[in-house]
Amino acid sequence: MNLASRIDHTLLRADATPTEVERLCAEAAEWGFAGVCVNSAHIERVAARLAGTGVLPIAVAGFPLGAASPAAKAFEAGWAVRNGAREIDVVIAVGLLKAGDRAGVLADLREVVEASRPWPVKAILETCLLGREEKILACAIAEEAGARFVKTSTGFGAGGATVEDVALLRRVVGDRMGVKASGGIRTAADAQRMIEAGADRLGASASVSIVKGDAR
């Protein structure tokens, strides 16, 4: 599998313009990226632009804090699916996880998984906020909820993906789930390290530079 086909080309800035989103889609189609990941407000445009390209339209939900109500997250995910999303990346209820409320985290994520059917959900753990045991627990909850991937980070937290976290997530989920590394991946060398650690997918805004091998 080539590097481009593992990358979700990502634009999640609050000030992203329609013109930038159009350019993102054009780049994704040109380079053969796995998907284009945007805020839900842009998903209709992205789905229309990517039709027939083989590139997946991906929307985030509960982003970037994960602190919306379960109903609000599920509504956003369901709306995005109805308007063309073919994967959903959702931030888990990090505060509930930190409080030890396993049932609350599970119920929150299950609502999004149900609202997103039949399309896959990636559970964003925001690993920079979690200890090792919390990361392990989050993986178990994500699997029980029916998520198809665990994802390291939003890219908006205090830290992004690390080789150590990717390797840990891979050890925990084995081959039962995918692992997506996201946040701070800016070079081809960064990308290769994440893949070697066990990442199936990468989230990056510097995707074109990465596949061209440019240093940033």
Residue pairs with C-beta under 8 A, 6 or more apart in sequence:
2 32
3 188
3 191
3 192
3 195
3 210
3 211
4 31
4 32
4 33
4 34
4 207
4 211
5 32
5 33
5 34
6 34
6 191
6 195
6 199
6 200
6 201
6 202
7 33
7 34
7 191
7 201
7 202
7 203
7 204
7 207
7 210
7 211
8 33
8 34
8 35
8 36
8 37
8 56
8 58
8 180
8 182
8 201
8 202
8 203
8 204
9 24
9 27
9 28
9 31
9 33
9 35
9 36
9 37
9 204
9 205
9 207
9 208
10 36
10 37
10 38
10 155
10 182
10 203
10 204
10 205
10 207
11 20
11 21
11 24
11 36
11 37
11 38
11 42
11 205
12 37
12 38
12 39
12 60
12 63
12 64
12 154
12 155
12 156
12 205
16 38
16 39
16 42
18 42
18 45
21 38
21 42
21 45
21 46
21 49
22 45
22 49
24 36
24 38
24 46
25 36
25 45
25 46
25 49
25 50
25 55
26 49
27 33
27 207
27 208
28 35
28 36
28 50
28 53
28 55
28 207
29 50
29 53
29 55
31 207
31 208
31 211
32 54
32 55
33 55
33 207
34 55
34 56
34 201
35 55
35 56
35 57
35 58
35 86
35 87
36 46
36 50
36 55
36 56
36 57
36 58
37 58
37 59
37 60
37 89
37 203
38 46
38 57
38 58
38 59
38 60
39 59
39 60
39 63
40 59
40 60
40 61
40 76
40 79
40 80
40 83
40 85
43 57
43 59
43 80
43 83
43 84
43 85
44 83
44 84
46 57
46 84
47 57
47 83
47 84
47 85
47 86
48 84
50 56
50 57
56 86
56 87
57 84
57 85
57 86
57 87
58 85
58 86
58 87
58 88
58 89
59 76
59 77
59 80
59 85
59 87
59 88
59 89
60 88
60 89
60 90
60 91
60 124
61 73
61 76
61 77
61 80
61 88
61 89
61 90
61 91
61 112
62 68
62 72
62 73
62 76
62 90
62 91
62 112
63 89
63 90
63 91
63 124
63 154
64 91
64 154
64 155
64 156
64 157
65 91
65 94
66 90
66 91
66 92
66 93
66 94
66 95
66 124
66 126
67 93
67 94
67 95
68 76
70 93
70 107
70 108
70 111
70 112
71 111
73 90
73 108
73 111
73 112
74 111
74 112
74 114
74 115
75 115
77 85
77 88
77 90
77 112
77 115
77 116
77 121
78 115
78 116
80 88
81 88
81 115
81 116
81 119
85 116
85 119
86 119
87 119
87 120
87 121
87 122
88 112
88 116
88 119
88 120
88 121
88 122
89 121
89 122
89 124
89 151
89 180
89 203
90 109
90 112
90 121
90 122
90 123
90 124
91 124
91 126
91 154
92 105
92 108
92 109
92 123
92 124
92 125
92 126
92 138
92 141
92 142
93 101
93 104
93 105
93 108
93 109
94 125
94 126
94 129
94 130
96 104
96 105
96 108
97 105
97 130
97 134
97 137
97 138
97 141
98 129
98 130
98 134
102 137
102 141
105 138
105 141
106 141
106 144
106 145
109 121
109 123
109 141
109 142
109 145
109 147
110 145
110 146
112 121
113 121
113 145
113 146
113 147
120 147
120 148
120 149
121 146
121 147
121 148
121 149
122 147
122 148
122 149
122 150
122 151
122 178
122 180
122 201
123 138
123 141
123 142
123 145
123 147
123 149
123 150
123 151
124 151
124 152
124 153
124 154
124 182
125 135
125 138
125 139
125 142
125 150
125 151
125 152
125 153
125 169
126 152
126 153
126 154
126 157
127 135
127 152
127 153
127 159
127 161
127 162
127 165
127 169
128 153
128 157
128 158
128 159
128 160
129 157
129 158
130 138
132 168
135 165
135 168
135 169
135 172
136 168
136 172
138 150
139 150
139 169
139 172
139 173
139 177
140 172
142 150
142 177
143 173
143 176
143 177
147 177
148 177
148 178
149 177
149 178
149 179
149 180
149 200
149 201
150 169
150 173
150 177
150 178
150 179
150 180
151 179
151 180
151 181
151 182
151 203
152 160
152 161
152 162
152 165
152 166
152 169
152 180
152 181
152 182
152 183
153 159
153 160
153 161
153 181
153 182
153 183
153 184
154 182
154 183
155 182
155 183
155 184
155 203
155 205
157 183
159 183
159 184
160 182
160 183
160 184
160 185
161 181
161 182
161 183
161 184
161 185
161 194
161 199
163 193
163 194
163 196
163 197
164 197
166 179
166 181
166 194
166 197
166 198
166 199
167 197
167 198
169 179
169 198
170 179
170 197
170 198
170 199
171 198
173 179
178 200
178 201
179 198
179 199
179 200
179 201
180 199
180 200
180 201
180 202
180 203
181 194
181 197
181 199
181 201
181 202
181 203
182 202
182 203
182 204
183 203
184 190
185 191
185 194
185 202
185 203
185 204
185 206
185 210
186 204
186 206
186 209
186 210
186 216
187 206
187 209
187 210
187 214
187 215
187 216
188 210
188 211
188 213
190 210
191 202
191 204
191 210
194 202
195 202
204 210
206 216
209 216
